[in-house]
Amino acid sequence: MSCVSDNLVTYVIKRRRSELNRLGITTSKKVGCAVRRNRARRVIKESYRKLLPCMYKGCDVVFVARTRTSSVSSNEIFASMQKHLNRLGCIKKSETFVSRTD
């Protein structure tokens, strides 16, 4: 299953017999130079870390950074990721989200 927005693409496969969530992040050279690609990966990892306690177990998630990913704010990436994971059924319904800047 997949979900697409202007700044992020999300792919999810649900595994039945696993208690772990696995994460994959891809950034191509189209995103920009190494500094921009690393920033995109850092922002994606941080947003995923915030959402991990609210997710079901046993999901393999792959995020693909797009060209806009490195230039938008981390709150926008968090909102896109939250929307994607919610649509794909990876987030528990009873959880509420607050975008915090820790």
C-alpha positions as CSV (number, residue, x, y, z in Angstrom):
1,M,0.0,0.0,0.0
2,S,1.2,3.5,-0.7
3,C,0.4,7.1,-0.2
4,V,1.8,10.2,-2.0
5,S,2.0,13.9,-1.2
6,D,4.1,16.8,-2.5
7,N,6.9,16.2,0.0
8,L,6.8,12.5,0.9
9,V,5.9,9.1,-0.4
10,T,5.0,6.3,2.0
11,Y,4.9,2.5,1.4
12,V,3.6,0.1,4.0
13,I,3.5,-3.7,4.3
14,K,1.9,-5.2,7.3
15,R,3.5,-8.4,8.7
16,R,1.4,-10.8,10.8
17,R,4.0,-12.5,12.9
18,S,6.2,-9.7,14.0
19,E,6.4,-7.5,17.0
20,L,8.8,-5.0,15.4
21,N,8.3,-2.1,13.0
22,R,11.0,-1.7,10.4
23,L,11.9,1.6,8.8
24,G,13.5,2.4,5.4
25,I,14.3,5.8,4.1
26,T,15.4,6.6,0.5
27,T,16.7,9.8,-0.8
28,S,18.0,10.1,-4.4
29,K,20.3,12.7,-5.8
30,K,17.3,14.5,-7.2
31,V,16.7,15.7,-3.7
32,G,19.9,17.7,-3.8
33,C,23.4,17.7,-2.5
34,A,24.5,15.5,0.4
35,V,23.6,18.2,3.0
36,R,20.0,18.4,1.7
37,R,19.7,14.6,1.5
38,N,20.9,14.2,5.1
39,R,18.6,16.9,6.3
40,A,15.7,15.1,4.6
41,R,16.6,11.8,6.3
42,R,17.0,13.5,9.7
43,V,13.6,15.2,9.5
44,I,11.9,11.9,8.4
45,K,13.6,9.9,11.2
46,E,12.5,12.5,13.8
47,S,8.9,12.6,12.7
48,Y,8.8,8.8,12.6
49,R,10.2,8.6,16.1
50,K,7.4,10.9,17.4
51,L,4.8,8.7,15.8
52,L,6.2,5.3,16.7
53,P,4.5,4.9,20.1
54,C,1.1,5.4,18.4
55,M,1.6,2.8,15.6
56,Y,0.6,-0.8,15.5
57,K,3.3,-3.4,15.7
58,G,4.5,-5.4,12.6
59,C,4.6,-2.7,9.9
60,D,7.4,-2.3,7.4
61,V,7.4,1.3,6.4
62,V,9.5,2.9,3.6
63,F,9.6,6.7,3.1
64,V,10.8,8.2,-0.1
65,A,12.0,11.8,0.1
66,R,10.9,14.1,-2.7
67,T,12.6,17.3,-3.9
68,R,10.5,19.4,-1.6
69,T,11.3,17.3,1.5
70,S,14.6,19.1,2.4
71,S,13.1,22.6,2.1
72,V,9.9,22.3,4.1
73,S,9.6,22.5,7.8
74,S,9.7,19.5,10.1
75,N,6.1,20.1,11.2
76,E,4.9,19.8,7.6
77,I,6.7,16.5,7.2
78,F,5.2,15.3,10.5
79,A,1.7,16.2,9.3
80,S,2.2,14.5,6.0
81,M,3.6,11.4,7.7
82,Q,0.8,11.3,10.2
83,K,-1.8,11.6,7.5
84,H,-0.2,8.9,5.4
85,L,0.2,6.4,8.2
86,N,-3.4,7.1,9.4
87,R,-4.8,6.4,5.8
88,L,-2.8,3.2,5.5
89,G,-4.1,1.9,8.9
90,C,-0.8,1.9,10.8
91,I,-1.9,4.3,13.6
92,K,-4.2,3.3,16.5
93,K,-7.5,5.1,16.4
94,S,-7.6,6.0,20.1
95,E,-4.3,8.0,19.9
96,T,-4.3,11.8,19.7
97,F,-1.4,13.7,18.2
98,V,0.3,16.8,19.3
99,S,3.1,18.1,17.2
100,R,5.7,19.1,19.7
101,T,8.9,20.9,19.2
102,D,11.2,19.2,21.7
